Each structure stands twice: as structure tokens, then as C-alpha cells.
Amino acid sequence: MEYKLSVVIPIYNVEKYILDCIKSIFEILPREVEIIFIDDGSKDTSIDILQSEILKIDPLLRKNVILLKQENMGQSVARNNGIAVARGEYISFIDSDDLIDSSYFSEILFIINEYGPDIIRFNAAKFKNQDESIGKVLDFENFTGLCVNNKNLLEFIFKKGAWFSWLNVVKKNLFKDIQFPVGVYFEDVAIIPDLLIKSKNIFLLDRALYYYRINNQSSIHSLNEKNVEKNIESFKFILNLYRKKIYNNSLYVGIYIKLFQGYIGYLSKNRGISDAMREYFYFKIKGLQFDDTLNFKNKIFGLSGIIYIYMYYIYIKVMR
């Protein structure tokens, strides 16, 4: 059977949150939707909880649910494997510690059936506890409904940022020749802009269909040495990726600048001024507007950092 929508959900050690996620999905699951869970080598009870909940749903809907298993290879591999087996015309993504709104499927299926866009981009709300909403992720301003893809639309979307995969429903055929990069964080930033550029039209829905849990205990926020190093390598990978792209498409410049600022700030906090300073000069590209003012440098490095940078800059000039 072919489905209108396949939802890809990687799972790794989320026993504290996964039941809420699963219930928000199964309570509203329609026949036209396929759910693909990928066990990314979980070592806790996450998969036991999932399998128990699968047995509770309507037997006719159980065939809509797939559970893939893989060794712990990360979210990118899990998503790529989910896309590869998906039978839906469209693909969406849910993180296993988040929730979806009760109208998630009905809204998406209506738009697919009525308009058939290449991409649906909707809003989301952030929360810490289920009864504590912190506000929407995006401001759609006057861009809503079905929009033909053009420079103005893309400039608006790229200015807003928010490259989370779960903000988008994408036609499966757009993933041809596009995969999540393996072994790094920020994998969404690597491909969502490309998918948006590749699309012919985009439906913008200013409604929060997704609830993003602010989880400071997630792997990306861990400050152990191994994880800090992976964050640094991930920043460098994505920066080098966009360093090549910006010369072919100016839309990518904003992404590069924000990543650059985030990387230098992360380094200054976790590796110190010396490392941050070195990478600042390596990744700074002449001619790009980096907000290269005292205020910007002060915000990242502090006054002592500005002096340090200035002295280092003079040193480099002399040594040359």
C-alpha cells in the first residue's frame, strides 16, 4: 500500500519522553499515514515502551507502523534509512522527545490533497513542560498559503532561519541526491535549505502543529569532552560546506554568517579565546558583512578578547 505521508522518527534513549510522543501520534493516526520508527541502538526501555503501545492500537492500523533497527549510528543514518524505506508520497520528521498537535495529520493531509505542494512549512511551539508553552518558533508575517517559489519567498524564509527538519513536510522525490550528512550535528542545516531551493512551490501554514521540547539534557548540549569535540567538528563541517556554496548562491550567506558567529561563540566558551581567535580569522571571508564591529566582538570575546585579537592581528601582519 502507498501512503500519502510517511513520518520518520529516530529513537535513542528517550524512555523519559517517548510515551508522550507516541500517544500524541497514535491517538490521531489516520489510515493514509505511515509511521517509521528507527531504533538507533537504544540501551534503555524506549523500544519496550514503543512495542507495548503498538499493541494497543487498532489492529488495522498496526500495518501502518514500521520499526527498523540499527546499531547506534546517529540520527542522520536513522533518517536516511527511514526515507529509503518510506512508501509515502511525502516525508515528515518527528523527534522522539517532542509532541504533535491533534490537528497535525488532518491539516497536512488537507493541504496535500487540496494543493499538492512540494513542501509544507508550518509553525511550532516550544515547551519545557506539557502545560508550559514558551511561544512559537517562527513569525510568518504576510507569507501564508500556497506560494510559488521565487527569490522574495526564499529570502524571507532564509532570513528567518529555523532549519529544523520537523518544521517541514517534503515530497519524497525531492530527496533524490540529497541525504542527511552522517556523523555530525546540525544535519538539518545541511539539507533543508537545499530542499527549499529545489522546490517549485511551498505552502506556509502559520499554525503550531508541532511542540518542540526544550531538553537541555539532550546529547548536543552535553559538555563532556567527546561531545564538545563533536560540536566543534560539526560546526567546521557545516561551515566548510557553506563556504563552497555561497559563491554560487548568495542566499547561503546568511546561514554561513550565523553559523560563523555561533561557532566562534561556542569556541570562546568551551576552548578559550586563543582557539576562537584562530578560527575567527580562518573562517572569516573578506567581503561578507560579518557585523565586524566592536560591539559584535565585545559580545563574543569581551574587552580582553578584543585586545587579544588586535594584538594577534598585528603579530600576523608583522610575521608576514
C-alpha positions in Angstrom: 0.0 0.0 0.0 1.2 3.5 -0.8 0.6 6.3 1.8 0.1 10.0 1.4 2.6 10.7 4.2 5.5 8.8 5.9 6.7 10.1 9.3 10.3 9.2 10.2 11.1 9.1 13.9 14.6 8.1 15.2 14.7 6.7 18.7 17.7 6.7 21.1 17.5 6.5 24.9 14.3 8.6 25.3 12.4 6.5 27.8 11.6 9.6 29.9 9.7 11.3 27.0 8.8 8.7 24.3 5.4 7.7 25.7 4.1 11.3 25.4 5.4 11.4 21.8 3.9 8.1 20.8 0.5 8.8 22.4 0.2 12.2 20.6 0.8 10.2 17.3 -1.3 7.1 17.8 -4.3 8.8 19.2 -4.8 10.6 15.8 -3.2 8.2 13.3 -5.2 8.0 10.1 -5.0 5.2 7.5 -3.2 7.3 4.9 -0.2 7.8 7.1 2.8 5.5 7.7 4.9 5.8 10.8 8.5 4.7 10.6 10.4 4.3 13.9 14.1 3.7 13.8 15.8 2.2 16.9 19.2 3.8 16.8 20.7 1.2 19.2 18.8 2.3 22.3 20.0 0.9 25.5 17.1 1.9 27.8 13.5 0.9 27.8 12.4 3.2 24.9 11.7 0.4 22.5 9.9 -1.7 25.1 7.5 1.2 25.7 7.0 1.7 21.9 6.2 -2.0 21.3 3.8 -2.0 24.2 1.9 1.0 22.7 1.8 -0.5 19.2 -0.1 -3.5 20.6 -2.7 -1.1 22.0 -3.7 0.5 18.7 -6.4 -0.7 16.2 -5.1 -3.9 14.6 -5.9 -2.5 11.2 -3.5 0.4 11.9 -0.6 -1.7 13.1 0.5 -2.3 9.5 1.0 1.4 9.2 3.7 1.2 11.8 7.3 0.1 11.0 10.1 -0.5 13.4 13.6 -0.6 11.9 16.7 -1.5 14.0 20.3 -0.3 13.5 23.4 -0.1 15.5 24.0 3.3 17.1 25.0 5.3 14.1 23.2 8.6 14.8 20.2 10.5 13.8 21.3 11.2 10.2 21.7 7.5 9.4 18.4 6.7 11.0 16.6 9.4 9.0 18.3 8.3 5.8 17.3 4.7 6.4 13.7 5.8 7.2 13.5 7.8 3.9 14.8 4.9 1.9 12.0 2.5 3.0 9.2 5.1 3.1 6.2 4.4 0.9 4.6 7.8 1.4 4.4 10.5 -1.3 5.6 13.0 1.4 8.0 12.7 4.2 7.9 14.4 7.6 10.1 14.1 10.7 9.3 13.9 14.4 11.9 13.8 17.2 11.0 11.2 19.8 11.0 13.6 22.8 8.6 16.0 21.1 4.8 16.1 20.6 2.4 16.8 17.7 -0.8 18.8 17.8 -4.1 16.9 17.5 -4.6 18.5 14.1 -1.2 17.6 12.7 -2.3 14.9 10.3 -5.7 16.4 9.3 -4.1 19.8 8.4 -1.2 18.2 6.5 -3.4 15.8 4.6 -5.9 18.5 3.7 -3.1 20.6 2.2 -1.6 17.7 0.3 -4.9 16.7 -1.2 -6.0 20.2 -1.9 -2.8 21.8 -3.2 -0.1 19.2 -3.6 2.8 21.5 -2.8 6.4 20.4 -3.0 6.9 21.4 0.7 4.6 22.3 3.5 6.3 24.5 6.2 4.3 25.0 9.4 4.8 26.6 12.8 5.8 25.0 16.1 5.7 26.0 19.7 8.5 25.4 22.3 7.8 24.0 25.7 9.6 22.7 28.8 6.6 21.0 30.5 3.4 20.0 28.8 1.5 22.8 30.4 4.2 25.4 29.8 4.3 26.8 26.3 7.1 29.3 25.5 5.9 30.7 22.2 6.1 30.0 18.5 9.3 29.2 16.6 8.5 31.3 13.5 6.9 34.6 12.5 5.3 34.1 9.1 4.4 37.8 8.7 2.3 38.1 5.5 3.6 34.9 3.8 0.9 32.3 4.2 -0.8 29.8 1.9 0.5 28.3 -1.3 3.5 30.4 -2.6 5.3 29.9 -5.9 9.0 29.6 -5.1 10.8 32.8 -6.1 13.7 35.0 -4.8 11.4 37.0 -2.5 10.0 34.0 -0.8 13.3 32.3 -0.3 14.9 35.5 1.0 12.1 35.7 3.6 12.5 32.0 4.6 16.2 32.2 4.7 16.1 35.3 6.8 14.0 33.6 9.4 16.3 30.6 9.6 14.8 27.7 11.7 16.2 24.8 9.7 14.6 22.1 11.9 13.5 19.1 9.8 10.3 18.7 11.8 9.1 22.1 10.5 8.7 20.7 7.0 6.7 18.1 5.1 8.6 17.3 1.9 7.8 15.4 -1.3 9.8 12.3 -1.2 11.2 12.8 -4.8 12.9 16.0 -3.6 15.3 13.8 -1.5 16.8 12.3 -4.7 20.6 13.1 -4.5 20.0 14.7 -1.1 20.8 12.9 2.2 21.5 14.0 5.8 25.3 14.1 6.4 26.5 11.3 8.6 28.5 11.7 11.8 27.8 15.4 12.6 25.3 17.5 14.4 23.4 20.3 12.7 22.4 17.9 9.9 19.2 19.7 9.3 21.1 22.9 8.4 23.0 20.9 5.7 20.0 19.9 3.7 16.8 21.8 4.5 17.9 25.0 2.6 18.8 22.8 -0.4 15.3 21.2 -0.4 13.6 24.6 -0.2 15.6 25.9 -3.1 14.9 22.8 -5.1 11.1 23.0 -4.6 8.7 24.7 -7.1 6.3 25.8 -4.5 5.9 26.0 -0.7 2.7 26.0 1.4 3.2 28.2 4.5 0.9 27.4 7.4 1.1 29.8 10.4 -0.2 27.2 12.9 1.7 25.4 15.5 1.3 21.7 14.5 4.4 20.6 16.4 5.6 21.0 20.0 9.3 21.2 20.5 10.6 20.1 23.9 13.4 22.3 25.3 15.6 19.5 26.6 19.0 20.7 28.0 19.9 17.1 28.7 20.0 16.1 25.0 23.3 14.9 23.6 24.0 18.1 21.7 24.0 20.1 24.9 26.3 17.7 26.8 29.6 19.4 27.9 31.7 16.2 28.1 34.9 16.5 26.2 33.9 14.0 23.5 30.7 15.9 22.8 32.3 19.3 22.8 34.8 18.0 20.2 31.9 16.6 18.1 30.1 20.0 18.2 33.3 21.7 17.1 33.8 19.3 14.2 30.2 19.6 13.2 30.5 23.4 13.1 33.6 23.1 10.9 31.9 20.6 8.6 28.9 22.8 8.0 30.9 26.0 7.7 33.1 24.4 5.1 30.0 23.1 3.3 28.5 26.6 3.0 31.8 28.2 2.3 31.7 26.5 -1.1 28.0 27.2 -1.6 28.0 30.9 -1.0 29.9 31.6 -4.2 27.1 30.1 -6.3 24.1 31.4 -4.4 24.0 34.5 -2.2 21.1 33.0 -0.2 23.5 30.9 1.7 25.5 33.9 3.0 23.1 34.5 5.9 23.4 30.8 7.0 27.2 31.0 6.9 27.3 34.2 8.9 25.0 32.8 11.7 27.0 29.5 11.8 30.2 31.5 12.0 29.0 33.6 14.9 27.7 30.5 16.7 30.9 28.7 16.2 33.2 31.5 17.4 30.9 32.0 20.5 30.9 28.2 21.2 34.7 28.1 20.9 35.3 31.1 23.2 33.1 29.5 25.8 34.5 25.9 25.6 38.0 26.2 24.3 39.0 29.8 25.2 40.0 32.9 23.4 43.1 31.6 21.6 41.2 28.8 19.7 38.3 31.1 19.0 40.6 33.8 17.6 42.4 31.4 15.3 39.2 30.1 13.8 37.8 33.6 13.6 40.5 34.5 11.1 40.3 31.2 9.3 36.6 31.2 8.6 36.1 35.0 8.2 35.6 35.7 4.5 36.6 39.0 3.1 33.7 41.0 1.6 31.0 39.4 3.7 29.1 41.6 6.2 30.0 39.9 9.5 28.8 42.7 11.7 32.5 43.1 12.3 32.1 45.9 14.9 33.5 46.4 18.4 30.0 45.6 19.7 30.0 42.3 17.9 33.5 41.4 19.1 32.7 42.5 22.6 29.6 40.3 22.6 31.7 37.3 21.7 35.0 37.9 23.4 34.7 40.7 25.9 37.1 43.6 26.1 40.2 41.5 26.8 39.3 39.4 23.8 39.2 42.4 21.6 42.6 43.5 22.7 43.9 39.9 22.3 42.5 39.7 18.7 44.0 43.1 17.9 47.5 42.1 19.1 47.3 38.8 17.3 46.2 40.6 14.1 49.3 42.9 14.4 51.5 39.9 15.1 50.3 38.1 11.9 50.9 41.3 9.9 54.4 41.6 11.2 55.3 38.0 10.7 54.1 38.2 7.1 
